[in-house]
Amino acid sequence: MRAFVTALLLATATPAIAADMPKNVIVMIADGAGHNTLAATRFWTGRPLTMDTGPWVRASMVTYGLRMQRKVPEGGDPYAQDPDAVYDPAKAWDTRPVKGMAEKGSTYPALFAGYQWHRRIAPDSANTMSAMMTGVRTFDGAIDVDGAEKPVRSVAEAAKAAGKMTGSLSSVPFNHATPAAGGGAHNPDRDDYHGLAREMFAGSLDVIGGGGNPDYDQDGKPITDEHAEIRFKFIPPELWAELKAPTSRWNLVETAGDIRDLADGKATSAKPLAMIAAVNPTLQAQRSYPANVARGTADPGAVPLTPGMVKLDEMAIAALKHVGTDPDGFFMMIEGGAVDWAMHANDFPRMIEEYMAFDDAVRAVVAWVDSPESAASWDDTLLIVTADHDHLLYGPKLDEPFQRVTNNGAGKLPGYSWAWNSHSNQLVPFFARGKGAELLKAEADQIDEYTDKEGRKFGYGRYLTQPEMGAFLMKTQGK
């Protein structure tokens, strides 16, 4: 599909921003990480996550999209909300047993009516991240466009119009759904990777980072004919050649050593920063298993990490030091995208690995804001940590509806079961800290609670919506 050409024009005037709003905004997304993902990571490590202690605002967030269909039926309203997708605790926590399989040919049993509802109307990373970045709910597969495929202004674009530096990076390909939406791209098709790459590099971002490097395989080795089909899946050959040319307007950095130099403040450049890590597609989640180890059977860390590979926390600090040079402030999106990749594979141990790496990045960002040497402080910076959507991950007892993962002690895999190999419509954890966090907390004014006919209580308490988060972030940029 041809690249989708945005019709948006950035404002030329810098808007006035309210005094109670932050100058700097950092949004960190753990793709696919629901409440059970976080609990499993806590249980395995035996310690709290970064967001569990300190002055964080804590709530949940709802993730449903506008509709599942990518195209509007003939004569239909492109802005009509699918009523079945709207979050309803009675549907989400429906414990009525359902016989048979989840769908024809599936290996997953149906189990409960709530599970079936989650499977049927689960959103994706494109429409969920777009809602968080624009304040506008859209359809499955859409990047920063509305229900009629019209471009919608994003936080990254509004920040740039306000005279700030902007960036987007991930542990998965730099133009996957979440970083593309976070970077202000516009496309009705999340799979148009070449179109998204061209738009992101032709736009006004100051940092683009992630995997998807066409010169390396999933283990960080020079790519061979065996993996030729993925080489230029994410970036067109001519754009890659342009980025590598000495005359490129981008400072292309690939090796872990060079990225660490940036994180340590040892190297600078006035050019926009492209950190395309020497791996394709993800930093660690897709690394090879030994021939005698089946996916999902090795404990977290049992298969050694790819030697010398850059880590998400190092990329995050390198990016923040770059955008932090702007006295007017910045907007930065950082994604732990491979949590979702591991969950799609039902690879529970690697899911924990990936969330641990994401939490390391959160901890590094907090330490950077805390540092008196950084360009940010909690008096002028808002940090949000959340997810775009959840997966159907539960505890080990299949006959117990919505059982949480169970704690078997630090260093032992928690008890778990997979009810699906894709997304759900469940609420996700939401954390915020710093300037504006208390104002954002006020958006969490809905309550998730449900009691079934047997008197069992379910729910995650107070929650906000993704468009409410997006609208708030637009306000931080004077919009």
Secondary structure, DSSP 8 states (H G I E B T S, - for coil): -----------SS-----TTS-SEEEEEEETT--HHHHHHHHHHHTS--GGGSSS-EEEEEE---S-S-SS--TT--TT---TTTS--HHHHT---EEEEESSTT-SSEEEEHHHHHHHHH---HHHHHHHHHHS----TT-BSB-TTS-B---HHHHHHHTT-EEEEEEEEETTSHHHHHHTT--BS-TT-HHHHHHHHHHTT-SEEEEE--TTB-TTSSB--GGGHHHHTSSS-HHHHHHHHSTT-SSEEE-SHHHHHHHHTT----SS-EEEE-SSSS-SSTT----TT--TT-S-TTTS---TT---HHHHHHHHHHHHTT-TT-EEEEEEETHHHHHHHTT-HHHHHHHHHHHHHHHHHHHHHHHSTTSS--TTTEEEEEE-S-EEEEE-S-TTSTT---B---TTS--B-EEEEEEEE---EEEEEEETTHHHHHTT--EEEEEE-TT--EEEEEEEEEHHHHHHHHHHHTT-
